[in-house]
Amino acid sequence: MHAPQRQPPHGVGGPGVGAGPASASSSSGGFAERLRSLDAHTPAAAEFRVRTIQGALLSVFTLLSIAYLVRIEYGFHFLTEVLDRVHVNATTPAGLEMEFDITFHSVPCALLNVDAQDPTGQSQSLHLDRTHRVFKHRINKNGKMIGRKSKFELGGTFADERSLRDMGKEELGLEDEKEEVEGTASDSSDEDECGDCYGAGEEGECCNTCDDVKRAYQRRSWHIDLAKVKQCRKDVKSADEEGEGCNVHGTVALSTGGGNLHLAPGRGLEKFGKEKQDADFVTSLTEFIEEAFETFNVSHTVNRIRFGQEYPGDLHQLDGQKRIVEDDYGMYQYYVQVVPTVYRKLDGTEIATNQYSVTEHMRHVTPGSGRGLPGVFIFYEVSALHVEMEEYRRGWIRFLTSVCAAVGGVFTVMGMADRAIFARSRSTGAGLG
């Protein structure tokens, strides 16, 4: 007799083995249902949608608003902006380079000299290297350039009226009464290809102008006979430049300790005085001083002033500024504060340069007042404050965040407006029914 066999429990072996996959399927189905319950963007069936004209207009307006805002956000986040930082720097810049371009409307080039001085009154070099970089160019009454530019000699300016009087007495022999003094001289000349320095120049050096020859002889402390110098014999006399103006431009190396660059009457006044003596226009020292003041009208135009390399967005207060002196007795003074600046671009390159701010003052001077001579003086000092300017952009992450906020905000507002208009139209329709 066979013992009865035990049936396995439901779902374990035998016919119940197929229930395992069904159980797994029901488990995954439950997870999907729970996941679908988290859907916050449930679409409405097409048959439940109500399409209206005002809804279509709001949709078009929504798309246009989003496109406009995305464009504005893109321009805002990818626009290159500059961040400024100001700090005190204990170190002093190694050197200061100044580029200038000034036009005098009524001063002949023969009477005009330029000099740069430090705070102690010592002259500074007008050469950044062996290439001379300061020039003057004659200008006719119509404001057009005449001939070729010529090199400008360092120094030779008269600092005050007293030095001008001393020159009139010693060089011209002028006193309060007329004394005839004969003599002729000249000043600037045009450039040749490579002029002779008459033994005073260094190897390979060219002396193309009378000023170049004088500079070479001064460097060696030699005496020079201008009558034997070819470059000086063909100089233009100040009388030939009567009624003309002069453009002075170039680049100078200045001390970072402060000082001034000035354009004022120079040694050309000696030649000017002798020419006036020969023509019997000047018979006394007083007449010579008055004639010099009247001739040196410092009305001018500042075409360009720089204290270093240019950088994006830089501003130059004096460029293109014109100053007219109504009377002939004027000393124009500019007080410049130079601020060392470092500009960093997006690619990491740096530009070491300088900014400047300026105030100006017009001092009226008259012959015999002892207040100085007519001229243009640019006084400068280097600030202890240093400015760092750095380019930057906000970038993609901020842009995408702003776009999401703009899109979500537009959709929300337009949705609220659509529902309000639809509800109002239904209530109006029900009331009419």
C-alpha atoms as one frame of an Amber mdcrd trajectory, in Angstrom:
protein
   0.000   0.000   0.000   1.415   3.232  -1.077   1.450   6.110   1.236  -0.277
   9.183  -0.184   2.078  11.764  -1.601   2.089  15.253  -0.034   1.164  18.100
  -2.339   3.642  20.965  -2.359   2.376  24.289  -1.130   0.799  26.659  -3.616
   3.446  28.376  -5.616   6.314  25.994  -4.739   7.170  23.367  -7.358   4.694
  21.339  -9.339   1.914  23.087 -11.143   2.378  26.187  -8.978   5.846  26.995
 -10.352   4.437  29.430 -12.966   3.217  31.816 -10.261   6.764  33.242  -9.659
   6.990  35.453 -12.810   3.457  36.673 -12.312   4.380  37.863  -8.847   7.476
  39.728 -10.180   5.379  41.360 -12.878   2.842  42.600 -10.372   5.695  43.957
  -8.212   7.211  45.969 -11.113   3.791  47.183 -12.083   3.292  48.530  -8.564
   6.571  50.439  -8.752   5.588  51.974 -12.116   2.244  53.046 -10.644   3.980
  54.658  -7.710   6.388  56.401 -10.106   3.511  57.657 -12.265   1.877  59.080
  -9.173   4.794  61.529  -8.895   4.124  62.999 -12.343   3.623  66.740 -11.853
   3.240  67.423 -15.588   0.074  65.432 -16.307  -1.049  66.215 -19.847  -4.702
  66.821 -20.476  -6.440  64.729 -23.098  -7.099  66.474 -26.383 -10.894  66.215
 -25.970 -10.678  68.166 -22.745  -8.704  71.067 -24.219 -10.556  74.258 -25.086
  -8.776  76.272 -27.795  -9.576  79.990 -28.036  -8.431  82.986 -30.034  -7.170
  84.804 -26.949  -5.262  81.682 -25.928  -3.528  81.581 -29.329  -2.595  85.246
 -29.083  -1.198  84.726 -25.577   0.815  81.724 -26.817   2.396  83.768 -29.610
   3.121  86.589 -27.175   4.645  84.052 -24.772   7.054  82.743 -27.406   8.059
  86.242 -28.467   8.616  87.287 -24.843  10.762  84.223 -24.152  12.864  84.831
 -27.295  13.359  88.484 -26.313  14.317  87.674 -22.723  16.721  84.911 -23.794
  18.440  87.352 -26.134  18.722  89.966 -23.387  20.097  87.415 -20.926  22.654
  86.207 -23.462  23.930  89.731 -24.081  24.050  90.422 -20.343  25.896  87.256
 -19.313  28.380  87.150 -22.194  29.155  90.860 -22.347  32.751  91.548 -21.390
  32.764  93.790 -18.332  35.622  95.318 -16.398  36.076  95.006 -12.654  38.080
  97.814 -11.015  40.136  97.454  -7.872  42.137 100.235  -6.227  44.911  99.607
  -3.728  47.954 101.313  -2.297  51.203 100.031  -3.734  54.405 100.647  -1.823
  56.560 100.132  -4.934  57.194 102.856  -7.502  57.044 102.258 -11.284  60.461
 101.858 -12.896  59.870 104.672 -15.385  57.258 106.919 -16.931  56.797 107.433
 -20.644  54.843 110.445 -21.897  53.617 110.936 -25.441  52.403 114.399 -26.402
  51.189 116.263 -29.468  50.465 119.988 -29.041  49.815 122.617 -31.699  50.553
 126.299 -31.077  48.514 128.494 -33.380  50.591 131.689 -33.163  54.102 130.765
 -31.996  56.794 130.188 -34.674  58.860 127.046 -34.294  62.036 129.143 -34.217
  61.017 130.671 -30.871  59.706 127.513 -29.222  61.699 125.144 -27.043  60.767
 122.211 -24.832  62.288 120.986 -21.595  61.468 118.473 -18.872  62.518 118.998
 -15.273  62.327 116.972 -12.087  61.168 118.573  -8.788  64.690 119.848  -8.105
  64.785 121.737 -11.412  67.245 119.361 -13.096  66.611 118.662 -16.777  65.400
 115.196 -17.716  66.419 113.356 -20.851  64.162 113.646 -23.874  65.569 110.430
 -25.329  64.209 106.974 -24.607  66.993 105.518 -26.706  69.495 106.734 -29.285
  66.677 107.560 -31.697  65.515 111.138 -31.203  61.769 111.155 -30.671  60.768
 114.808 -30.173  59.958 116.886 -33.247  58.501 120.201 -34.355  56.686 120.996
 -37.578  55.913 124.426 -39.010  52.259 125.315 -39.627  51.028 128.059 -41.948
  48.174 130.475 -41.284  45.665 127.972 -42.699  46.718 125.294 -40.247  48.547
 123.129 -42.802  51.980 121.611 -42.282  54.922 123.255 -44.057  57.950 121.284
 -45.200  59.257 118.410 -43.122  59.409 117.953 -39.378  62.704 118.690 -37.654
  64.261 117.334 -34.505  63.800 119.282 -31.322  66.742 120.121 -29.091  66.580
 119.414 -25.371  66.412 122.384 -23.016  67.171 125.969 -23.855  63.932 127.337
 -22.359  63.803 130.509 -20.267  62.423 129.737 -16.829  61.548 133.287 -15.823
  61.682 136.924 -16.886  64.940 137.495 -15.060  66.814 134.959 -17.203  65.329
 136.573 -20.302  66.591 139.992 -19.138  70.056 138.578 -18.487  70.169 137.182
 -21.991  69.086 140.515 -23.436  71.854 142.311 -21.590  74.648 139.802 -22.148
  73.913 138.549 -25.656  72.154 141.520 -27.223  73.807 144.299 -25.242  70.433
 145.916 -24.641  69.904 148.495 -21.931  67.224 151.029 -21.250  68.584 153.076
 -24.137  69.172 151.968 -27.683  72.508 150.367 -28.535  73.096 149.003 -32.000
  74.093 145.377 -32.041  74.670 143.589 -35.282  74.359 139.908 -35.777  72.458
 137.271 -37.579  71.542 133.754 -36.654  68.999 131.102 -37.366  67.279 128.102
 -35.907  65.627 125.003 -37.219  66.314 123.142 -40.407  64.924 120.267 -42.366
  66.304 116.790 -42.138  68.908 115.381 -44.479  69.580 111.718 -44.862  72.667
 111.636 -42.633  74.366 114.909 -41.789  77.936 115.445 -40.624  78.527 115.907
 -36.871  81.870 117.650 -37.508  83.855 115.235 -35.373  81.684 115.472 -32.266
  79.339 112.587 -33.010  79.708 108.965 -32.036  80.320 106.257 -34.589  77.388
 105.986 -36.955  75.604 109.023 -35.492  73.883 111.431 -37.888  73.466 115.165
 -37.306  70.687 116.165 -39.666  69.849 119.507 -38.064  71.605 122.398 -36.400
  70.162 121.190 -33.086  71.793 117.780 -33.596  75.215 119.364 -34.119  74.788
 121.562 -31.036  73.785 118.534 -28.971  76.849 116.573 -30.089  79.184 119.476
 -29.215  77.474 120.018 -25.847  77.954 116.367 -25.023  81.715 116.732 -25.492
  81.820 120.262 -23.992  83.382 121.613 -27.187  83.048 125.126 -28.563  81.116
 125.371 -31.824  81.343 127.942 -34.615  77.852 127.960 -36.109  79.002 129.909
 -39.148  80.957 126.837 -40.315  78.099 124.385 -39.771  76.170 123.654 -42.944
  73.025 122.608 -41.099  72.907 125.932 -39.220  73.499 128.073 -42.336  70.281
 126.848 -43.897  68.164 127.342 -40.759  64.888 129.231 -41.081  64.920 132.638
 -39.433  62.128 133.597 -37.067  61.266 136.524 -39.354  60.550 134.023 -42.128
  58.100 132.249 -39.806  56.155 135.348 -38.818  52.441 134.567 -38.564  53.037
 130.818 -38.478  52.287 128.262 -35.813  54.125 125.178 -34.660  53.230 121.568
 -33.930  55.371 119.849 -31.288  55.079 116.105 -30.793  57.102 113.210 -29.496
  57.728 110.802 -26.662  59.739 111.609 -23.554  61.069 109.521 -20.668  60.255
 111.179 -17.355  61.142 110.581 -13.727  58.512 108.818 -11.600  59.334 111.225
  -8.788  57.303 113.981 -10.447  58.283 117.108 -12.311  57.091 119.029 -15.323
  57.252 119.226 -19.086  57.045 122.750 -20.437  56.979 124.429 -23.826  58.200
 127.989 -23.508  60.354 130.685 -25.162  63.825 129.394 -25.878  67.196 130.526
 -27.176  65.474 131.455 -30.423  64.514 134.711 -28.707  68.161 135.747 -28.934
  68.035 135.417 -32.710  64.611 137.039 -32.705  65.982 140.005 -30.756  68.903
 140.478 -33.123  66.565 140.428 -36.109  64.384 143.060 -34.442  67.473 145.131
 -33.665  68.577 145.014 -37.279  65.134 146.254 -38.315  65.181 148.973 -35.616
  62.052 147.505 -33.971  63.867 146.933 -30.666  66.009 149.687 -29.189  65.907
 148.902 -25.459  65.651 145.993 -23.065  62.097 146.932 -22.103  60.983 146.905
 -25.724  62.638 143.533 -26.231  60.784 142.014 -23.250  57.441 143.429 -24.393
  58.003 142.218 -27.946  58.834 138.720 -26.672  55.653 138.605 -24.561  53.468
 139.782 -27.425  54.996 137.307 -29.864  54.545 134.321 -27.573  50.766 133.827
 -27.581  50.201 130.401 -26.016  46.808 129.651 -27.603  47.065 125.955 -28.361
  45.316 122.666 -29.074  46.213 119.491 -27.205  45.939 116.803 -29.856  47.191
 113.922 -27.738  48.517 113.210 -24.254  49.452 109.674 -23.134  51.323 108.241
 -20.165  51.669 104.678 -21.411  50.066 102.130 -23.701  46.420 102.365 -24.654
  43.932  99.793 -23.378  40.254  99.030 -24.159  37.888 101.704 -22.905  40.548
 104.216 -21.856  39.645 107.890 -21.627  41.903 110.891 -22.240  40.586 114.163
 -20.881  42.830 116.519 -22.824  42.681 115.000 -26.312  41.288 117.490 -28.801
  40.990 120.311 -26.242  41.557 123.822 -27.577  42.603 126.717 -25.345  42.518
 130.296 -26.618  44.314 133.098 -24.775  42.584 136.384 -25.523  45.547 138.512
 -24.505  49.153 137.724 -25.359  50.334 137.439 -21.781  49.383 133.989 -20.541
  50.951 130.995 -18.831  48.809 127.887 -19.160  49.329 125.274 -16.452  48.084
 121.684 -16.359  48.323 119.705 -13.115  48.265 115.996 -13.909  47.819 113.129
 -11.455  49.215 109.947 -13.010  47.706 106.691 -11.701  49.600 103.443 -12.480
  47.191 100.908 -13.974  47.282  97.219 -14.875  44.670  95.968 -17.364  44.089
  92.189 -17.575  42.286  90.736 -20.568  40.181  87.566 -20.655  43.039  85.620
 -22.233  45.314  86.510 -19.304  47.516  89.076 -21.050  48.351  92.219 -19.073
  48.897  95.829 -20.123  50.942  97.930 -17.702  50.033 101.554 -18.349  48.842
 104.742 -16.636  45.658 106.747 -16.373  45.589 110.416 -15.511  43.324 113.116
 -14.195  43.965 116.791 -14.774  43.111 120.236 -13.504  44.163 123.388 -15.295
  44.857 127.002 -14.524  45.463 130.054 -16.653  47.912 132.539 -15.105  48.039
 136.019 -16.581  51.570 137.373 -16.737  52.662 140.820 -17.839  56.112 142.212
 -18.629  57.822 143.368 -15.462  55.441 141.542 -13.107  57.953 138.821 -12.213
  55.179 136.172 -12.428  56.920 134.200 -15.134  57.032 133.935 -18.923  54.292
 132.833 -21.333  54.244 129.103 -22.012  52.464 125.796 -21.494  53.492 123.866
 -18.381  52.424 120.290 -17.637  53.127 119.490 -13.974  52.741 115.834 -13.053
  53.066 113.547 -10.057  52.653 109.788  -9.758  49.923 108.651  -7.375  50.535
 106.080  -4.641  47.209 104.475  -5.585  47.357 101.720  -8.174  44.381 100.525
 -10.216  43.831  96.959 -11.406  41.263  96.435 -14.163  40.191  92.909 -15.079
  37.855  91.700 -17.814  35.282  89.054 -16.885  32.056  87.367 -18.082  29.303
  85.706 -16.028  29.338  82.501 -18.109  27.018  79.625 -19.057  25.796  78.504
 -15.639  24.380  81.888 -14.695  22.992  82.277 -18.198  21.101  78.966 -18.093
  19.801  79.717 -14.593  18.466  83.077 -15.723  16.903  81.556 -18.856  15.045
  78.943 -16.780  13.770  81.646 -14.449  12.652  83.810 -17.372  10.911  80.964
 -19.230   9.155  79.691 -16.097   8.047  83.169 -15.117   6.637  83.951 -18.566
   4.712  80.661 -18.747   3.294  81.158 -15.255   2.145  84.717 -15.838   0.677
  83.965 -19.258  -1.100  80.881 -17.879  -2.685  82.977 -15.156  -3.734  85.580
 -17.716  -5.204  82.876 -19.999  -7.250  81.359 -17.178  -8.509  84.762 -16.067
  -9.583  85.729 -19.593 -11.239  82.329 -20.185 -13.131  82.467 -16.882 -14.340
  85.983 -17.627 -15.496  85.007 -21.132 -17.455  82.001 -19.743 -19.126  84.094
 -17.059 -20.054  86.707 -19.628 -21.507  84.002 -21.901 -23.510  82.438 -19.045
 -24.935  85.816 -18.102 -26.136  86.441 -21.642 -27.683  82.928 -21.790
